[in-house]
Amino acid sequence: MTNLAQSAPFQSAPPRRLGRSLVAVVAGFAAVVALSTATDAVLHAAKVYPPTEQGLHDPLLALLAVAYRSVFTLLGGWIAARLAPNAPLRHAGVLGLLGLIAGTAGVIATWNLDLGPRWYPIALALSGPILCWLGGLLAVRGRAS
Protein backbone atom coordinates (compact mmCIF):
# COMPACT_ATOMS: atom_id res chain seq x y z
CA MET A 1 0.00 0.00 0.00
CA THR A 2 1.43 3.45 -0.94
CA ASN A 3 1.38 6.38 1.35
CA LEU A 4 -1.05 9.03 0.04
CA ALA A 5 1.30 11.81 1.07
CA GLN A 6 3.92 10.41 -1.30
CA SER A 7 1.66 10.09 -4.34
CA ALA A 8 2.13 12.69 -7.08
CA PRO A 9 -0.86 14.98 -6.42
CA PHE A 10 0.07 15.37 -2.75
CA GLN A 11 3.79 15.93 -3.04
CA SER A 12 4.90 19.26 -1.70
CA ALA A 13 7.48 21.44 -3.37
CA PRO A 14 11.00 21.27 -2.00
CA PRO A 15 11.54 24.02 0.63
CA ARG A 16 13.91 25.97 -1.60
CA ARG A 17 11.40 26.15 -4.46
CA LEU A 18 8.60 27.01 -2.07
CA GLY A 19 10.72 29.86 -0.70
CA ARG A 20 11.51 31.11 -4.19
CA SER A 21 7.84 30.89 -5.11
CA LEU A 22 6.91 32.92 -2.06
CA VAL A 23 9.57 35.52 -2.89
CA ALA A 24 8.29 35.77 -6.47
CA VAL A 25 4.68 36.43 -5.44
CA VAL A 26 5.60 38.75 -2.55
CA ALA A 27 7.95 40.73 -4.82
CA GLY A 28 5.19 41.18 -7.40
CA PHE A 29 2.71 42.24 -4.71
CA ALA A 30 5.21 44.61 -3.08
CA ALA A 31 5.97 46.24 -6.43
CA VAL A 32 2.29 46.91 -7.11
CA VAL A 33 1.68 48.33 -3.62
CA ALA A 34 4.87 50.42 -3.51
CA LEU A 35 4.45 51.91 -6.98
CA SER A 36 0.74 52.63 -6.46
CA THR A 37 1.32 54.23 -3.06
CA ALA A 38 4.25 56.32 -4.31
CA THR A 39 2.33 57.53 -7.36
CA ASP A 40 -0.67 58.40 -5.19
CA ALA A 41 1.61 60.38 -2.85
CA VAL A 42 3.21 62.28 -5.74
CA LEU A 43 -0.19 63.14 -7.23
CA HIS A 44 -1.48 64.31 -3.84
CA ALA A 45 1.66 66.41 -3.25
CA ALA A 46 1.37 67.92 -6.74
CA LYS A 47 -2.26 68.80 -5.91
CA VAL A 48 -3.52 66.75 -8.86
CA TYR A 49 -5.50 64.73 -6.31
CA PRO A 50 -7.44 66.36 -3.48
CA PRO A 51 -6.39 65.67 0.14
CA THR A 52 -6.88 62.01 1.05
CA GLU A 53 -9.64 62.70 3.58
CA GLN A 54 -11.79 64.29 0.83
CA GLY A 55 -11.84 61.16 -1.28
CA LEU A 56 -11.43 60.94 -5.04
CA HIS A 57 -14.82 61.90 -6.50
CA ASP A 58 -13.76 63.15 -9.93
CA PRO A 59 -14.37 60.25 -12.34
CA LEU A 60 -11.47 61.34 -14.59
CA LEU A 61 -9.05 61.28 -11.67
CA ALA A 62 -10.36 57.86 -10.66
CA LEU A 63 -9.82 56.72 -14.24
CA LEU A 64 -6.25 58.06 -14.07
CA ALA A 65 -5.70 56.00 -10.91
CA VAL A 66 -7.10 52.88 -12.59
CA ALA A 67 -4.78 53.48 -15.57
CA TYR A 68 -1.52 53.67 -13.65
CA ARG A 69 -2.54 50.98 -11.18
CA SER A 70 -3.29 48.73 -14.16
CA VAL A 71 0.22 49.26 -15.50
CA PHE A 72 1.68 48.51 -12.05
CA THR A 73 -0.47 45.39 -11.70
CA LEU A 74 0.68 44.15 -15.09
CA LEU A 75 4.26 44.78 -13.96
CA GLY A 76 3.61 42.90 -10.71
CA GLY A 77 2.44 39.86 -12.68
CA TRP A 78 5.53 40.12 -14.86
CA ILE A 79 7.80 40.27 -11.80
CA ALA A 80 6.11 37.28 -10.16
CA ALA A 81 6.46 35.24 -13.34
CA ARG A 82 10.08 36.24 -13.99
CA LEU A 83 11.13 35.35 -10.44
CA ALA A 84 9.16 32.11 -10.37
CA PRO A 85 11.31 28.98 -10.06
CA ASN A 86 8.81 27.11 -12.28
CA ALA A 87 5.26 27.54 -13.63
CA PRO A 88 5.53 31.32 -14.15
CA LEU A 89 1.90 31.78 -15.18
CA ARG A 90 0.76 29.99 -12.03
CA HIS A 91 2.76 32.46 -9.92
CA ALA A 92 1.25 35.41 -11.79
CA GLY A 93 -2.18 33.82 -11.29
CA VAL A 94 -1.60 33.45 -7.55
CA LEU A 95 -0.68 37.12 -7.40
CA GLY A 96 -3.85 37.95 -9.33
CA LEU A 97 -5.91 35.89 -6.91
CA LEU A 98 -4.33 37.69 -3.95
CA GLY A 99 -5.13 40.98 -5.65
CA LEU A 100 -8.73 39.89 -6.18
CA ILE A 101 -9.04 38.97 -2.50
CA ALA A 102 -7.42 42.22 -1.32
CA GLY A 103 -9.44 44.26 -3.81
CA THR A 104 -12.70 42.62 -2.76
CA ALA A 105 -11.85 43.36 0.87
CA GLY A 106 -11.26 46.97 -0.18
CA VAL A 107 -14.64 47.15 -1.92
CA ILE A 108 -16.39 45.81 1.17
CA ALA A 109 -14.45 48.02 3.60
CA THR A 110 -15.07 51.24 1.68
CA TRP A 111 -18.55 50.63 0.29
CA ASN A 112 -20.37 53.13 2.54
CA LEU A 113 -17.50 55.56 3.14
CA ASP A 114 -18.22 57.81 0.12
CA LEU A 115 -14.55 57.98 -0.88
CA GLY A 116 -15.30 58.15 -4.60
CA PRO A 117 -17.17 56.35 -7.34
CA ARG A 118 -18.09 52.79 -6.41
CA TRP A 119 -16.91 51.46 -9.76
CA TYR A 120 -13.33 52.41 -8.91
CA PRO A 121 -12.51 49.73 -6.28
CA ILE A 122 -14.61 47.20 -8.19
CA ALA A 123 -12.58 47.86 -11.36
CA LEU A 124 -9.34 47.42 -9.43
CA ALA A 125 -10.48 44.15 -7.86
CA LEU A 126 -11.78 42.62 -11.08
CA SER A 127 -8.95 43.73 -13.35
CA GLY A 128 -6.18 42.40 -11.09
CA PRO A 129 -6.30 38.71 -12.07
CA ILE A 130 -6.46 39.50 -15.79
CA LEU A 131 -3.62 42.03 -15.65
CA CYS A 132 -1.40 39.76 -13.55
CA TRP A 133 -1.97 36.93 -16.00
CA LEU A 134 -1.13 39.22 -18.93
CA GLY A 135 2.03 40.35 -17.13
CA GLY A 136 2.93 36.71 -16.59
CA LEU A 137 2.28 35.97 -20.25
CA LEU A 138 4.61 38.83 -21.27
CA ALA A 139 7.29 37.42 -18.96
CA VAL A 140 6.94 33.94 -20.44
CA ARG A 141 7.11 35.26 -23.98
CA GLY A 142 10.11 37.40 -23.02
CA ARG A 143 11.93 34.34 -21.69
CA ALA A 144 11.21 32.42 -24.90
CA SER A 145 12.74 35.16 -27.08
Secondary structure, 3 states (H helix, E strand, C coil): CCCHHHCHHHCCCCHHHHHHHHHHHHHHHHHHHHHHHHHHHHHHHCCCCCCHHHCCCCHHHHHHHHHHHHHHHHHHHHHHHHHCCCCHHHHHHHHHHHHHHHHHHHHHHHCCCCCCCCHHHHHHHHHHHHHHHHHHHHHHHHHHC
